Amino acid sequence: LHAELEHVDSVPSHKLLPLVRQLCARLSTDNDAFHAAVRRVVARMAADYPHHTLSHLFALCNADRTAPRTDRRSTLRSEGAQLEQRRSDAATAILHSVAGVSADLKQIVGAVDELCSAYIELAVATVPEKYRSSKLEGQLIKFDARLRISRLRSALPPALPVLTAEPRADAPRDYTSVPFVTSLADGYSLAGGINLPKILRVLGSDGRRYKQLVKGKDDLRQDAVIQQLFSVINRFLAPRDAGSQSGAAAGLRMRTYQVVPLTKRCGVLQWVDNTLPFGNWFRGNETKYRPTAPSMSQLRATVHAVHAEKAATAAQKREVFDRVCSSAPPIFRFFFYQHFHDPRSWFERRETYIRSAAVASVAGWALGIGDRHLQNILVDQTSAEIVHIDLGIAFDLGKLLPIPELVPFRLTREMVDGMGLLGLDGSFRHACQATLHAMRDNSRVVITILNVLKVDPLYLWSLIPLRIGKIHRNASMLSGDFEDAARASEDDTELMLLGEDASAAAEEENKEAGRSITHVGQRLSTGISVEGQISELIQQATDPTLLSRMFEGWSAWY
């Protein structure tokens, strides 16, 4: 290790940018050679590429700014609290040193600090009661004049970046590709949901209009790590030179979006334009394409009736599931007829849909991503790519829900209907195999990125055993939104945690993080052939007996 540390200072900053989150998680004021080298590297990255690095440093400095009243774990766990404090102190020292390098960097550090503080304040700001109705969703709510973002809007600093943009890593301190904020809307709208996330609109210096989702009472660090992994998987799948890929392996990628954690409990996400949830498309089109079939709510009520009976057998659930499926034939193929009118674009977009579904399925299975109900999968209306959102149920947590998730990914009959006559025997299977090959070949990189979870364990790791019991009693599970149901019980769970032994809770965090990383590594091992593994996963994902036992909010018949 010491031999390698001698060379780390010669590595160009831009080559380390993909690991900025992992490096920042390892910051500390400790004086040993390793931590000193990490501080030097991060400080150099922050000075050379501030718009790629500063948000991570400010997230460490502001980590506990929005912690709930019941979150006293840091005071309970002295060792963990000291580690967090050393990390925060190191980040603060780096920010001060970077601001002292030049007047330009001082201006940039100050602008990003001001912007992060404004977003944090907006994330936790109370929404006026009169706007909380779902009927007013999307209506503009003017900023309270007392909010920092309102004052920021009236006097925008010149170096205020668009946080959810992803600038290129050009030459050090070259900001030509960085879009800066030229104007902010005079208010926000609500996106709906229990925690009422806020939609903010920003105009960038590149002429683009950016929509951003500002979320409070949500830990976005897990989403950020998973999106980072999706981006890395795209690099695995990208051809190394022109013409090096053909057939099903060509054009494989997963649609990603920017996630910027601001504290442990809030952050901002890039709004994915031109998309709509699968559920919204079906609600708007099922009467057109199957006018005599039962509606979405009627189908769900039929399934709920049998699931509500504790004595219902697996055979009875399967019988109802088959009856529901036969009464509502699949219609998703009409999405492509609606949006892509000439044969060439129809065919190309359908292939894009198939490939993105394949990459998302394999990557989601490897990372244990669950809660893939109809509102958590979006489809792009211009490219037909699918986009996965709300990644809070990951690392097989879905198997611990009151009604466990039994399938590896969503591959229901509507998903297959959009793939054409060949269905799963067309390019989907081959694209899945190509994706798994690439992930296996680069499994060490995947594990390296996930190891950040051991250094900075996720906010909810140690709450998992207690939280599951609480979710069992939570009536909001009936809404079909597993993530919000879990979070609704979180504060009460933390009160239970106050009586725990501090060291036992800290040990539980490390155990859960280690378990998750080990499980991902096992799935990417070579114990079974790629072809055999994909065939097994497809069989499980399409098994009607397993689908019939899924929670009705998952809508397995769609």
C-alpha positions as CSV (number, residue, x, y, z in Angstrom):
1,L,0.0,0.0,0.0
2,H,2.7,2.5,0.9
3,A,4.5,1.7,-2.4
4,E,1.3,2.6,-4.3
5,L,0.8,5.8,-2.3
6,E,4.1,7.1,-3.6
7,H,2.6,7.2,-7.2
8,V,-1.0,8.4,-6.4
9,D,0.0,12.0,-6.7
10,S,1.1,11.5,-10.3
11,V,-2.3,10.1,-11.4
12,P,-4.2,12.8,-13.4
13,S,-7.2,14.1,-11.6
14,H,-9.7,13.4,-14.4
15,K,-8.9,9.6,-14.1
16,L,-10.0,9.6,-10.5
17,L,-13.3,11.5,-11.0
18,P,-15.4,8.3,-11.4
19,L,-14.3,7.4,-7.9
20,V,-14.9,10.8,-6.3
21,R,-17.7,9.4,-4.1
22,Q,-15.6,6.5,-2.9
23,L,-12.6,8.8,-2.1
24,C,-14.6,11.4,-0.3
25,A,-16.1,8.6,1.9
26,R,-12.6,7.7,3.0
27,L,-11.6,11.2,4.1
28,S,-10.4,11.6,7.7
29,T,-8.2,13.9,9.7
30,D,-6.1,11.0,10.8
31,N,-2.4,11.6,10.1
32,D,-1.4,8.2,8.7
33,A,0.0,8.0,5.2
34,F,-3.1,6.6,3.6
35,H,-5.5,9.3,4.8
36,A,-3.0,12.0,4.1
37,A,-2.8,10.7,0.5
38,V,-6.6,10.6,0.2
39,R,-6.8,14.2,1.4
40,R,-4.2,15.4,-1.1
41,V,-5.9,13.6,-4.0
42,V,-9.4,14.9,-3.1
43,A,-8.0,18.5,-2.6
44,R,-6.3,18.3,-6.1
45,M,-9.5,17.0,-7.7
46,A,-11.6,19.8,-6.0
47,A,-9.2,22.4,-7.3
48,D,-8.9,21.0,-10.8
49,Y,-12.6,19.9,-11.2
50,P,-14.6,21.8,-8.6
51,H,-18.0,21.2,-10.3
52,H,-17.4,17.4,-10.2
53,T,-16.2,17.4,-6.6
54,L,-17.6,20.2,-4.4
55,S,-21.1,18.8,-4.0
56,H,-19.7,15.6,-2.4
57,L,-17.6,17.6,0.0
58,F,-20.5,19.8,1.1
59,A,-22.7,16.7,1.5
60,L,-20.1,15.5,4.2
61,C,-20.0,18.9,5.9
62,N,-23.8,19.2,5.9
63,A,-24.5,15.5,6.7
64,D,-26.5,16.0,9.9
65,R,-28.2,19.4,9.0
66,T,-31.6,17.8,8.4
67,A,-31.4,14.8,10.8
68,P,-34.7,14.2,12.5
69,R,-35.1,14.9,16.2
70,T,-35.1,11.2,17.0
71,D,-31.8,10.5,15.1
72,R,-29.4,10.3,18.1
73,R,-27.3,7.5,16.8
74,S,-24.3,9.7,16.4
75,T,-24.4,10.5,20.1
76,L,-25.0,6.9,21.0
77,R,-22.2,5.4,18.9
78,S,-19.1,7.3,20.0
79,E,-16.8,5.5,17.5
80,G,-19.1,6.1,14.5
81,A,-19.7,9.7,15.6
82,Q,-16.0,10.4,15.8
83,L,-15.4,8.9,12.4
84,E,-18.2,11.1,10.9
85,Q,-16.8,14.1,12.6
86,R,-13.2,13.5,11.3
87,R,-14.6,13.0,7.8
88,S,-16.6,16.3,8.1
89,D,-13.6,18.1,9.4
90,A,-11.4,16.9,6.6
91,A,-13.9,18.0,4.0
92,T,-14.2,21.4,5.6
93,A,-10.4,21.8,5.6
94,I,-10.2,20.9,1.9
95,L,-12.9,23.4,1.1
96,H,-11.0,26.1,2.9
97,S,-7.8,25.2,1.1
98,V,-9.4,25.1,-2.3
99,A,-11.0,28.5,-1.7
100,G,-7.6,29.9,-1.0
101,V,-6.0,28.7,-4.3
102,S,-7.4,31.5,-6.4
103,A,-10.1,34.2,-6.6
104,D,-12.1,32.1,-9.1
105,L,-12.1,29.0,-6.9
106,K,-13.1,31.1,-3.9
107,Q,-16.1,32.4,-5.9
108,I,-17.0,28.9,-7.0
109,V,-16.8,27.4,-3.5
110,G,-18.9,30.2,-2.2
111,A,-21.5,29.8,-4.9
112,V,-21.9,26.0,-4.4
113,D,-22.1,26.5,-0.7
114,E,-24.9,29.0,-1.1
115,L,-26.7,26.8,-3.6
116,C,-26.5,23.7,-1.4
117,S,-27.7,25.6,1.6
118,A,-30.7,27.0,-0.4
119,Y,-31.7,23.6,-1.6
120,I,-31.4,22.1,1.9
121,E,-33.7,24.8,3.3
122,L,-36.2,24.3,0.4
123,A,-36.2,20.5,0.9
124,V,-37.3,20.8,4.5
125,A,-39.6,23.8,4.0
126,T,-43.2,23.1,5.0
127,V,-45.7,23.1,2.1
128,P,-48.7,25.4,2.8
129,E,-51.7,23.3,3.7
130,K,-53.9,24.7,0.9
131,Y,-51.5,23.2,-1.7
132,R,-51.4,19.7,-0.2
133,S,-54.3,18.3,-2.2
134,S,-53.5,16.0,-5.0
135,K,-55.9,18.0,-7.2
136,L,-53.4,20.9,-7.1
137,E,-50.4,18.8,-8.0
138,G,-48.3,20.7,-10.6
139,Q,-49.6,24.2,-9.5
140,L,-46.9,26.8,-9.0
141,I,-46.3,27.7,-5.4
142,K,-44.5,31.0,-4.9
143,F,-41.3,30.9,-2.8
144,D,-41.6,32.3,0.7
145,A,-39.7,35.5,0.7
146,R,-37.9,34.4,3.9
147,L,-36.3,31.4,2.1
148,R,-32.7,31.6,1.0
149,I,-33.5,30.5,-2.5
150,S,-35.9,33.4,-2.9
151,R,-33.0,35.8,-2.0
152,L,-30.6,33.8,-4.2
153,R,-33.0,34.2,-7.2
154,S,-33.1,37.9,-6.9
155,A,-29.3,38.2,-7.0
156,L,-27.7,35.2,-8.7
157,P,-24.0,34.7,-8.2
158,P,-22.1,34.4,-11.5
159,A,-20.6,31.0,-10.8
160,L,-23.8,29.2,-9.7
161,P,-23.7,25.8,-11.4
162,V,-26.7,23.6,-12.4
163,L,-26.2,20.9,-9.8
164,T,-28.0,18.2,-11.8
165,A,-26.0,18.8,-15.0
166,E,-23.1,16.5,-15.8
167,P,-20.3,18.6,-17.3
168,R,-17.5,17.0,-19.3
169,A,-14.1,16.4,-17.6
170,D,-12.2,18.7,-19.9
171,A,-8.8,20.3,-19.0
172,P,-8.3,21.2,-15.3
173,R,-10.2,24.4,-14.4
174,D,-11.8,24.6,-17.8
175,Y,-15.4,25.4,-17.2
176,T,-16.6,25.9,-20.7
177,S,-18.8,22.8,-20.6
178,V,-20.3,23.7,-17.2
179,P,-23.8,25.1,-17.4
180,F,-24.4,27.9,-14.9
181,V,-27.8,29.1,-13.6
182,T,-29.0,32.2,-15.4
183,S,-32.5,32.3,-13.9
184,L,-34.7,30.4,-11.4
185,A,-38.4,30.1,-11.5
186,D,-40.2,32.2,-8.8
187,G,-41.7,29.1,-7.2
188,Y,-42.0,25.3,-7.2
189,S,-44.7,22.7,-7.8
190,L,-45.3,19.4,-6.1
191,A,-44.6,16.0,-7.6
192,G,-47.0,14.1,-5.3
193,G,-46.2,11.4,-2.8
194,I,-46.2,11.2,1.0
195,N,-43.1,13.5,1.5
196,L,-44.3,16.0,-1.1
197,P,-41.1,16.4,-3.2
198,K,-40.7,19.8,-4.9
199,I,-40.1,20.4,-8.6
200,L,-37.8,23.3,-9.3
201,R,-37.2,24.8,-12.8
202,V,-33.9,26.3,-13.8
203,L,-32.6,28.0,-16.9
204,G,-28.9,27.1,-17.7
205,S,-26.3,29.2,-19.5
206,D,-26.4,26.5,-22.3
207,G,-30.0,27.5,-23.1
208,R,-31.5,24.4,-21.7
209,R,-34.3,24.3,-19.2
210,Y,-33.6,22.0,-16.3
211,K,-36.3,20.5,-14.0
212,Q,-35.0,19.3,-10.7
213,L,-36.7,17.2,-8.0
214,V,-35.8,18.5,-4.5
215,K,-36.5,15.8,-1.9
216,G,-36.6,16.1,1.9
217,K,-36.9,13.3,4.5
218,D,-35.2,10.9,2.0
219,D,-31.7,9.4,2.1
220,L,-30.6,9.6,-1.6
221,R,-27.1,8.2,-1.0
222,Q,-28.1,4.7,-2.0
223,D,-29.8,6.0,-5.2
224,A,-26.6,8.0,-5.9
225,V,-24.4,4.9,-5.6
226,I,-26.7,2.8,-7.7
227,Q,-26.9,5.4,-10.4
228,Q,-23.1,5.6,-10.3
229,L,-23.0,1.8,-10.9
230,F,-25.5,2.1,-13.8
231,S,-23.1,4.6,-15.4
232,V,-20.2,2.3,-14.9
233,I,-22.1,-0.6,-16.4
234,N,-22.7,1.6,-19.4
235,R,-19.0,2.0,-19.8
236,F,-18.5,-1.8,-19.6
237,L,-21.1,-2.2,-22.4
238,A,-19.7,0.6,-24.6
239,P,-17.7,-0.6,-27.7
240,R,-14.0,0.0,-27.3
241,D,-13.7,0.9,-31.0
242,A,-16.0,1.4,-33.9
243,G,-17.5,-1.8,-35.2
244,S,-16.3,-3.9,-32.3
245,Q,-19.9,-4.8,-31.4
246,S,-22.7,-6.2,-33.4
247,G,-26.0,-7.9,-33.1
248,A,-27.7,-8.0,-29.6
249,A,-24.5,-6.7,-28.0
250,A,-24.6,-3.4,-29.9
251,G,-26.3,-0.3,-28.4
252,L,-26.6,-1.7,-24.9
253,R,-27.0,1.0,-22.3
254,M,-29.1,1.9,-19.3
255,R,-30.7,5.3,-19.0
256,T,-29.3,7.1,-16.0
257,Y,-30.0,10.4,-14.2
258,Q,-28.1,12.6,-11.8
259,V,-28.7,12.2,-8.0
260,V,-27.0,14.7,-5.7
261,P,-27.3,14.0,-2.0
262,L,-27.1,17.2,0.1
263,T,-27.4,15.7,3.6
264,K,-28.2,12.3,5.0
265,R,-31.8,13.2,4.6
266,C,-32.3,15.3,1.5
267,G,-31.0,15.8,-2.0
268,V,-31.8,16.9,-5.5
269,L,-32.4,14.7,-8.6
270,Q,-32.4,15.3,-12.3
271,W,-35.9,15.3,-13.7
272,V,-36.1,12.8,-16.6
273,D,-37.7,14.7,-19.5
274,N,-40.2,13.2,-22.0
275,T,-41.0,10.2,-19.8
276,L,-44.1,8.8,-18.2
277,P,-44.7,6.0,-15.8
278,F,-46.0,2.7,-17.2
279,G,-49.0,3.0,-14.9
280,N,-49.9,6.4,-16.4
281,W,-49.8,5.0,-19.9
282,F,-52.1,2.1,-19.1
283,R,-54.6,4.4,-17.3
284,G,-54.7,6.7,-20.3
285,N,-55.0,4.0,-22.9
286,E,-56.6,0.9,-21.6
287,T,-60.2,2.1,-22.5
288,K,-59.0,2.8,-26.0
289,Y,-57.3,-0.5,-26.7
290,R,-59.4,-2.9,-24.6
291,P,-62.7,-1.1,-24.1
292,T,-64.6,-4.1,-22.8
293,A,-62.0,-5.2,-20.3
294,P,-62.2,-4.4,-16.6
295,S,-60.3,-1.2,-15.5
296,M,-57.0,-1.1,-13.7
297,S,-58.8,-0.5,-10.3
298,Q,-61.3,-3.3,-11.0
299,L,-58.5,-5.8,-11.8
300,R,-56.7,-4.8,-8.7
301,A,-59.8,-5.2,-6.5
302,T,-60.3,-8.7,-7.9
303,V,-56.8,-9.7,-6.9
304,H,-57.0,-7.9,-3.6
305,A,-60.1,-9.9,-2.7
306,V,-58.3,-13.2,-2.7
307,H,-55.1,-11.8,-1.2
308,A,-57.0,-10.4,1.7
309,E,-58.2,-13.9,2.7
310,K,-55.6,-15.3,5.0
311,A,-56.7,-18.8,4.2
312,A,-56.3,-18.4,0.5
313,T,-54.0,-21.0,-1.0
314,A,-51.4,-20.6,-3.7
315,A,-53.7,-22.5,-6.1
316,Q,-56.5,-20.0,-5.5
317,K,-54.3,-17.1,-6.1
318,R,-53.0,-18.6,-9.3
319,E,-56.6,-19.2,-10.5
320,V,-57.6,-15.6,-9.9
321,F,-54.4,-14.4,-11.5
322,D,-55.1,-16.4,-14.7
323,R,-58.7,-15.1,-14.8
324,V,-57.5,-11.5,-14.5
325,C,-54.9,-12.0,-17.2
326,S,-57.5,-13.6,-19.6
327,S,-60.0,-10.8,-19.0
328,A,-57.4,-8.0,-20.0
329,P,-55.2,-8.9,-22.9
330,P,-51.8,-7.1,-23.1
331,I,-51.7,-3.8,-25.1
332,F,-48.3,-2.3,-24.7
333,R,-47.3,-2.9,-28.3
334,F,-49.7,0.0,-29.1
335,F,-47.2,2.4,-27.4
336,F,-44.9,2.0,-30.4
337,Y,-47.7,2.4,-32.9
338,Q,-48.7,5.6,-31.1
339,H,-45.3,7.3,-31.0
340,F,-43.3,5.9,-34.0
341,H,-45.2,6.0,-37.2
342,D,-42.8,5.0,-39.9
343,P,-41.5,1.4,-40.1
344,R,-37.8,2.2,-39.5
345,S,-38.3,4.3,-36.4
346,W,-40.9,1.8,-35.0
347,F,-38.4,-1.0,-35.4
348,E,-35.4,0.9,-34.1
349,R,-37.3,2.2,-31.0
350,R,-38.6,-1.2,-30.2
351,E,-35.1,-2.6,-30.3
352,T,-34.0,0.2,-28.1
353,Y,-36.7,-0.7,-25.6
354,I,-35.8,-4.3,-25.6
355,R,-32.1,-3.6,-25.0
356,S,-32.7,-1.1,-22.2
357,A,-35.1,-3.5,-20.6
358,A,-32.4,-6.3,-20.8
359,V,-29.7,-4.1,-19.2
360,A,-32.0,-2.9,-16.5
361,S,-33.2,-6.4,-15.7
362,V,-29.7,-7.9,-15.3
363,A,-28.3,-4.9,-13.4
364,G,-31.4,-4.8,-11.2
365,W,-31.1,-8.4,-10.4
366,A,-27.4,-8.2,-9.6
367,L,-28.0,-5.3,-7.2
368,G,-31.2,-6.8,-5.7
369,I,-33.4,-3.9,-6.8
370,G,-37.1,-4.3,-5.9
371,D,-40.3,-2.4,-5.7
372,R,-40.6,-2.3,-9.5
373,H,-44.3,-1.4,-9.6
374,L,-45.9,0.5,-12.5
375,Q,-45.0,3.9,-11.2
376,N,-41.3,3.2,-10.6
377,I,-40.6,2.4,-14.2
378,L,-40.7,5.2,-16.8
379,V,-40.7,4.9,-20.6
380,D,-39.2,7.6,-22.7
381,Q,-41.7,8.8,-25.3
382,T,-39.0,9.8,-27.8
383,S,-36.4,7.0,-27.5
384,A,-38.5,4.2,-25.9
385,E,-35.8,3.6,-23.3
386,I,-37.0,2.6,-19.9
387,V,-35.9,4.4,-16.8
388,H,-35.9,3.0,-13.2
389,I,-36.6,5.5,-10.4
390,D,-37.0,5.3,-6.6
391,L,-34.2,2.8,-5.8
392,G,-34.7,2.7,-2.1
393,I,-35.6,-1.0,-2.1
394,A,-32.3,-2.6,-3.1
395,F,-29.9,-5.3,-2.0
396,D,-32.8,-7.8,-1.7
397,L,-34.7,-5.8,0.9
398,G,-37.8,-6.6,-1.2
399,K,-37.6,-10.2,0.0
400,L,-38.0,-9.0,3.6
401,L,-41.3,-7.1,2.9
402,P,-44.5,-8.4,4.5
403,I,-45.4,-9.9,1.1
404,P,-42.0,-10.9,-0.2
405,E,-41.0,-10.2,-3.8
406,L,-40.4,-13.5,-5.5
407,V,-39.2,-12.5,-9.0
408,P,-35.8,-11.2,-9.9
409,F,-37.1,-8.3,-12.0
410,R,-40.2,-7.1,-13.8
411,L,-40.8,-9.1,-17.0
412,T,-44.6,-9.3,-17.0
413,R,-46.7,-10.0,-20.0
414,E,-47.1,-6.3,-20.9
415,M,-43.3,-5.8,-20.8
416,V,-43.0,-8.8,-23.2
417,D,-45.9,-7.6,-25.4
418,G,-43.8,-4.5,-26.3
419,M,-41.0,-6.8,-27.6
420,G,-42.9,-8.0,-30.7
421,L,-43.7,-11.4,-32.1
422,L,-40.4,-13.1,-31.0
423,G,-40.9,-11.8,-27.4
424,L,-38.2,-13.1,-25.1
425,D,-36.6,-15.3,-27.8
426,G,-35.6,-12.3,-29.9
427,S,-32.8,-9.9,-29.0
428,F,-33.9,-9.7,-25.3
429,R,-32.2,-12.9,-24.2
430,H,-29.0,-12.2,-26.1
431,A,-28.8,-8.7,-24.7
432,C,-29.2,-10.1,-21.2
433,Q,-26.4,-12.5,-21.8
434,A,-24.1,-9.8,-23.2
435,T,-24.9,-7.6,-20.1
436,L,-24.1,-10.4,-17.6
437,H,-20.9,-11.2,-19.5
438,A,-19.7,-7.6,-19.2
439,M,-20.7,-7.4,-15.5
440,R,-18.8,-10.6,-14.7
441,D,-15.7,-9.5,-16.6
442,N,-15.7,-6.3,-14.5
443,S,-17.1,-7.6,-11.2
444,R,-14.1,-6.2,-9.3
445,V,-15.0,-2.7,-10.3
446,V,-18.6,-3.2,-9.2
447,I,-17.5,-4.4,-5.8
448,T,-15.0,-1.5,-5.5
449,I,-17.8,1.0,-6.0
450,L,-20.1,-0.8,-3.5
451,N,-17.4,-0.9,-0.9
452,V,-18.2,2.8,-0.2
453,L,-21.2,1.3,1.7
454,K,-18.8,-0.2,4.3
455,V,-17.0,3.1,4.9
456,D,-20.1,5.2,5.0
457,P,-23.0,2.7,5.7
458,L,-26.4,3.8,4.5
459,Y,-28.7,5.6,6.9
460,L,-31.1,2.7,7.1
461,W,-28.8,-0.3,7.4
462,S,-29.1,-0.9,11.1
463,L,-32.8,-0.2,11.0
464,I,-33.7,-3.1,8.7
465,P,-34.5,-5.8,11.3
466,L,-36.7,-3.4,13.3
467,R,-38.2,-1.6,10.3
468,I,-39.5,-4.8,8.8
469,G,-41.6,-5.5,11.9
470,K,-43.0,-2.0,11.7
471,I,-43.9,-2.3,8.0
472,H,-45.9,-5.4,8.8
473,R,-48.3,-3.2,10.7
474,N,-48.2,-0.2,8.4
475,A,-51.5,0.4,6.6
476,S,-49.8,2.5,3.9
477,M,-48.6,-0.7,2.3
478,L,-52.0,-0.9,0.7
479,S,-51.0,2.1,-1.4
480,G,-48.4,0.0,-3.3
481,D,-45.5,2.3,-2.5
482,F,-43.1,0.2,-0.5
483,E,-40.5,2.9,-0.2
484,D,-42.8,5.5,1.3
485,A,-44.4,2.9,3.6
486,A,-40.9,2.0,4.9
487,R,-40.0,5.6,5.5
488,A,-43.3,6.4,7.2
489,S,-42.4,4.1,10.0
490,E,-38.7,5.2,10.2
491,D,-39.0,7.8,12.9
492,D,-40.8,5.4,15.3
493,T,-38.2,2.7,14.5
494,E,-35.5,5.1,15.5
495,L,-37.1,5.7,18.8
496,M,-36.9,1.9,19.4
497,L,-33.3,2.1,18.4
498,L,-32.5,4.5,21.2
499,G,-32.7,1.6,23.6
500,E,-30.2,-0.5,21.7
501,D,-26.6,-1.1,22.7
502,A,-24.6,1.4,20.6
503,S,-21.8,-1.1,19.6
504,A,-24.4,-3.7,18.6
505,A,-26.1,-1.2,16.3
506,A,-22.8,-0.2,14.7
507,E,-21.9,-3.8,14.2
508,E,-25.3,-4.4,12.6
509,E,-24.6,-1.6,10.1
510,N,-21.3,-3.2,9.0
511,K,-22.8,-6.6,8.8
512,E,-25.7,-5.5,6.6
513,A,-23.3,-3.6,4.3
514,G,-21.0,-6.5,4.1
515,R,-23.8,-8.9,3.4
516,S,-25.1,-6.9,0.5
517,I,-21.7,-6.5,-1.1
518,T,-21.0,-10.2,-0.7
519,H,-24.3,-11.1,-2.3
520,V,-23.7,-9.0,-5.3
521,G,-20.3,-10.6,-5.7
522,Q,-21.8,-14.1,-5.5
523,R,-24.3,-13.2,-8.3
524,L,-21.5,-12.1,-10.5
525,S,-19.5,-15.2,-9.9
526,T,-18.9,-17.8,-12.6
527,G,-20.5,-20.8,-10.8
528,I,-23.1,-21.2,-13.5
529,S,-22.8,-20.4,-17.2
530,V,-24.2,-17.0,-18.4
531,E,-26.7,-18.7,-20.7
532,G,-27.9,-21.0,-17.9
533,Q,-28.2,-18.1,-15.4
534,I,-30.2,-15.9,-17.8
535,S,-32.5,-18.8,-18.7
536,E,-33.2,-19.4,-15.0
537,L,-33.8,-15.7,-14.3
538,I,-36.3,-15.4,-17.2
539,Q,-38.1,-18.5,-16.1
540,Q,-38.5,-17.1,-12.6
541,A,-39.5,-13.7,-13.8
542,T,-42.3,-15.0,-16.0
543,D,-43.5,-17.8,-13.7
544,P,-47.3,-17.2,-13.3
545,T,-47.3,-19.0,-10.0
546,L,-44.7,-16.7,-8.5
547,L,-46.4,-13.6,-10.1
548,S,-49.8,-14.6,-8.7
549,R,-48.3,-14.4,-5.1
550,M,-46.9,-10.9,-5.5
551,F,-48.4,-7.9,-3.7
552,E,-51.3,-6.6,-5.6
553,G,-49.9,-3.1,-5.7
554,W,-47.1,-4.5,-7.9
555,S,-49.7,-5.2,-10.6
556,A,-48.1,-8.4,-11.8
557,W,-50.8,-8.9,-14.4
558,Y,-49.7,-5.8,-16.3
